[in-house]
Amino acid sequence: MPSSRSPTATANALLDSLLRIERSQHLSQIQEAVRQVAAPLGYELFAMFSMAAVPDAIIGRVYWLEGDWFANGSAVDSATYLQRCPVTQHVLQTDMAFFWSKNTAAGEHLYRIVPAPAGIGIHGLQIPIFGRTGLEGAVSLGGSNIDSSPHTRLLLTMLGQQSFRKAKQLLEHREPELLAGLTPREQQVLQWIASGRRQSDIAAILGLSTRTVENHLRRARLRLGVATTAQAIHAAIRSGEISS
């Protein structure tokens, strides 16, 4: 068993995390509240993303992607991984949270939707999120040795729903000024990053602190509605705000 907590202690931790999520002002606070409950239960992989029920382009925006999803230390490319993942596709066929398993033997990634995970591999819980417009997104939590009891499934479903809705509120309903295009400085910083320069190099070139460069990149991601700097570069190139 990944956790020595009693069901009551886990439920109390969930309630505390739900309250923390409700008061969160930043995505990092939501993430920490989720980890507080999920980590002792064996979950160390996290994905949260908005969706549209369109089979060929179902991923809307990635809010959170954390952990070694490939089980080999490589970075996750949301455009090619989440979009094509059979687990993501299965969300379109159900309105209930479900368990999945991934066999990583011989370098392959074979997914199965299962009643209860067992054996070697990576296992997880996928939680579809529905709202007034229908399917709005999903939260997936995974690990190699997870608690998959019915009690935990119900608790994590509640946690996933609350964390997604708060993340969407924070990230999709941004301040009006963040809905505008990139500022000239944000374009400049992002263009240097796209050319392969490090943040420390950009800071020296522009006469800024590294922290200021980081802030420009963070605000650029917010304005462009993306989760990573790589995604921001692609979005800015597509919109013509920086050159390729």
C-alpha positions as CSV (number, residue, x, y, z in Angstrom):
1,M,0.0,0.0,0.0
2,P,1.6,3.4,-1.0
3,S,0.1,5.1,2.0
4,S,-0.2,4.2,5.7
5,R,-3.0,6.8,6.2
6,S,-6.3,5.6,7.3
7,P,-9.3,6.4,5.1
8,T,-10.4,9.0,7.7
9,A,-6.9,10.7,7.6
10,T,-7.0,10.7,3.8
11,A,-10.4,12.2,3.8
12,N,-9.3,14.9,6.2
13,A,-6.3,15.7,4.0
14,L,-8.7,15.9,1.0
15,L,-10.9,18.4,2.8
16,D,-7.9,20.5,3.7
17,S,-6.7,20.5,0.1
18,L,-10.1,21.4,-1.3
19,L,-10.2,24.4,0.9
20,R,-6.6,25.4,-0.1
21,I,-7.5,25.0,-3.7
22,E,-10.6,27.2,-3.3
23,R,-8.4,30.0,-1.8
24,S,-5.6,29.6,-4.4
25,Q,-4.4,32.6,-6.3
26,H,-1.7,30.8,-8.4
27,L,-1.5,27.5,-10.2
28,S,1.5,26.5,-8.0
29,Q,-0.8,26.6,-5.0
30,I,-3.3,24.3,-6.7
31,Q,-0.5,21.9,-7.6
32,E,0.9,21.7,-4.1
33,A,-2.6,21.0,-2.7
34,V,-3.1,18.2,-5.1
35,R,0.3,16.7,-4.3
36,Q,-0.5,16.8,-0.6
37,V,-3.3,14.2,-1.1
38,A,-2.0,12.3,-4.2
39,A,1.6,11.8,-3.3
40,P,1.1,9.6,-0.2
41,L,-1.3,7.5,-2.3
42,G,1.5,6.7,-4.8
43,Y,0.6,9.3,-7.5
44,E,3.6,11.2,-8.8
45,L,2.6,12.0,-12.4
46,F,0.1,14.8,-13.1
47,A,-1.6,16.1,-16.2
48,M,-4.4,18.6,-16.4
49,F,-5.8,20.0,-19.7
50,S,-8.9,21.5,-21.3
51,M,-10.6,19.6,-24.1
52,A,-13.0,19.9,-26.9
53,A,-14.9,16.8,-28.0
54,V,-13.3,16.7,-31.5
55,P,-11.4,13.5,-32.2
56,D,-8.7,14.9,-34.3
57,A,-7.8,17.9,-32.0
58,I,-9.1,17.2,-28.6
59,I,-6.5,18.9,-26.5
60,G,-7.3,22.5,-25.8
61,R,-4.8,23.9,-23.4
62,V,-2.4,22.1,-21.1
63,Y,-2.6,23.5,-17.5
64,W,-0.2,21.2,-15.8
65,L,2.1,18.4,-17.0
66,E,4.5,17.0,-14.4
67,G,6.5,13.8,-14.0
68,D,8.3,11.1,-16.1
69,W,5.3,10.0,-18.2
70,F,7.6,8.1,-20.6
71,A,9.4,6.3,-17.8
72,N,12.7,7.1,-19.5
73,G,13.5,10.6,-18.4
74,S,12.5,12.3,-21.7
75,A,10.4,15.4,-21.8
76,V,6.7,15.2,-22.6
77,D,5.6,16.8,-25.8
78,S,1.9,17.5,-25.2
79,A,1.1,18.0,-28.8
80,T,2.2,14.5,-29.8
81,Y,1.7,12.6,-26.5
82,L,-1.5,13.8,-24.9
83,Q,-3.3,14.3,-28.3
84,R,-2.7,10.7,-29.4
85,C,-2.8,9.0,-26.0
86,P,-5.5,6.2,-25.9
87,V,-6.3,7.2,-22.4
88,T,-7.1,10.8,-23.5
89,Q,-9.2,9.4,-26.4
90,H,-11.2,7.2,-24.0
91,V,-12.3,10.3,-22.1
92,L,-14.6,11.0,-25.1
93,Q,-16.4,7.7,-24.4
94,T,-17.2,8.0,-20.7
95,D,-18.4,10.4,-18.0
96,M,-16.8,8.5,-15.1
97,A,-13.3,8.4,-13.7
98,F,-11.5,5.3,-14.8
99,F,-8.2,3.5,-14.1
100,W,-5.6,2.8,-16.8
101,S,-2.3,0.9,-17.0
102,K,0.7,1.3,-19.3
103,N,3.2,-1.5,-20.0
104,T,6.6,0.0,-20.8
105,A,8.4,-3.3,-21.5
106,A,10.8,-3.3,-24.4
107,G,10.5,0.4,-24.8
108,E,6.9,0.2,-25.8
109,H,3.9,2.1,-24.4
110,L,0.9,-0.1,-24.4
111,Y,-2.2,1.3,-22.7
112,R,-5.2,-0.6,-21.3
113,I,-8.3,0.7,-19.6
114,V,-8.6,-1.5,-16.5
115,P,-11.0,-2.0,-13.6
116,A,-8.1,-2.0,-11.1
117,P,-4.4,-1.6,-12.0
118,A,-2.0,-4.4,-11.2
119,G,1.5,-5.6,-12.1
120,I,4.6,-3.9,-13.5
121,G,4.2,-0.6,-15.3
122,I,2.7,2.8,-14.8
123,H,-0.9,3.0,-13.6
124,G,-3.2,5.9,-13.1
125,L,-6.7,7.4,-12.8
126,Q,-8.2,9.6,-15.5
127,I,-10.9,12.0,-14.4
128,P,-13.1,13.6,-17.1
129,I,-14.4,17.1,-16.2
130,F,-17.9,18.2,-17.3
131,G,-19.4,21.6,-17.0
132,R,-22.1,23.7,-18.5
133,T,-20.7,23.3,-22.0
134,G,-20.3,19.5,-21.6
135,L,-16.8,17.9,-21.6
136,E,-14.4,20.7,-20.5
137,G,-11.2,18.8,-19.7
138,A,-9.5,16.0,-17.8
139,V,-7.1,15.4,-14.9
140,S,-4.9,12.3,-15.0
141,L,-2.8,11.1,-12.0
142,G,-0.4,8.2,-12.2
143,G,2.5,6.3,-10.6
144,S,4.1,2.9,-10.5
145,N,2.6,1.8,-7.2
146,I,-0.7,3.6,-6.7
147,D,-3.6,3.1,-4.3
148,S,-6.5,2.2,-6.6
149,S,-9.2,1.4,-3.9
150,P,-12.8,2.6,-4.5
151,H,-12.3,5.0,-1.6
152,T,-9.3,6.6,-3.2
153,R,-11.0,6.8,-6.6
154,L,-13.8,8.8,-5.2
155,L,-11.5,11.1,-3.2
156,L,-9.2,11.8,-6.2
157,T,-12.2,12.4,-8.4
158,M,-13.4,15.2,-6.1
159,L,-9.8,16.5,-5.9
160,G,-9.4,16.5,-9.7
161,Q,-12.7,18.2,-10.4
162,Q,-12.0,21.0,-7.8
163,S,-8.4,21.6,-9.0
164,F,-9.4,21.7,-12.7
165,R,-12.2,24.2,-12.1
166,K,-10.0,26.5,-10.1
167,A,-7.1,26.2,-12.5
168,K,-9.4,27.1,-15.4
169,Q,-10.7,30.1,-13.5
170,L,-7.2,31.3,-12.8
171,L,-5.7,30.6,-16.3
172,E,-8.6,31.1,-18.7
173,H,-10.2,34.2,-17.0
174,R,-7.1,36.3,-16.9
175,E,-6.9,40.1,-16.3
176,P,-7.9,42.1,-19.4
177,E,-4.4,43.4,-20.0
178,L,-3.1,39.8,-20.3
179,L,-5.5,39.1,-23.2
180,A,-3.7,41.6,-25.4
181,G,-0.8,40.7,-27.6
182,L,2.8,40.5,-26.4
183,T,4.6,43.7,-25.4
184,P,7.7,44.6,-27.4
185,R,9.9,43.5,-24.6
186,E,8.1,40.1,-24.3
187,Q,8.5,39.7,-28.0
188,Q,12.2,40.5,-27.8
189,V,12.8,38.0,-25.0
190,L,10.8,35.3,-26.6
191,Q,12.6,35.9,-29.9
192,W,16.0,35.5,-28.2
193,I,14.8,32.2,-26.6
194,A,13.6,31.0,-30.0
195,S,17.1,31.6,-31.4
196,G,18.6,29.3,-28.7
197,R,19.9,31.9,-26.2
198,R,19.8,31.1,-22.5
199,Q,18.0,33.3,-20.0
200,S,21.3,34.4,-18.5
201,D,22.6,35.4,-22.0
202,I,19.4,37.4,-22.7
203,A,19.6,39.2,-19.4
204,A,23.2,40.3,-20.2
205,I,22.3,41.4,-23.8
206,L,19.3,43.4,-22.7
207,G,20.8,44.7,-19.4
208,L,18.1,43.0,-17.3
209,S,18.2,40.7,-14.3
210,T,17.6,37.0,-14.9
211,R,14.5,37.3,-12.7
212,T,13.1,40.0,-15.0
213,V,13.7,37.8,-18.0
214,E,11.8,35.0,-16.3
215,N,8.9,37.4,-15.5
216,H,8.7,38.4,-19.2
217,L,8.5,34.8,-20.2
218,R,5.9,34.0,-17.6
219,R,3.7,36.9,-18.7
220,A,4.2,35.9,-22.4
221,R,2.9,32.4,-21.6
222,L,-0.1,33.9,-19.8
223,R,-0.9,36.2,-22.7
224,L,-0.6,33.4,-25.2
225,G,-2.6,30.9,-23.1
226,V,0.1,28.2,-23.0
227,A,1.8,26.2,-20.3
228,T,5.4,26.1,-21.5
229,T,7.9,28.4,-23.2
230,A,8.2,26.0,-26.1
231,Q,4.4,26.3,-26.6
232,A,4.7,30.1,-26.3
233,I,7.3,30.2,-29.1
234,H,5.1,28.1,-31.4
235,A,2.1,30.3,-30.7
236,A,4.0,33.5,-31.2
237,I,5.4,32.3,-34.5
238,R,1.9,31.3,-35.7
239,S,0.5,34.7,-34.7
240,G,3.4,36.6,-36.4
241,E,4.6,38.2,-33.1
242,I,8.0,36.7,-33.6
243,S,9.8,35.2,-36.6
244,S,10.8,31.6,-37.0
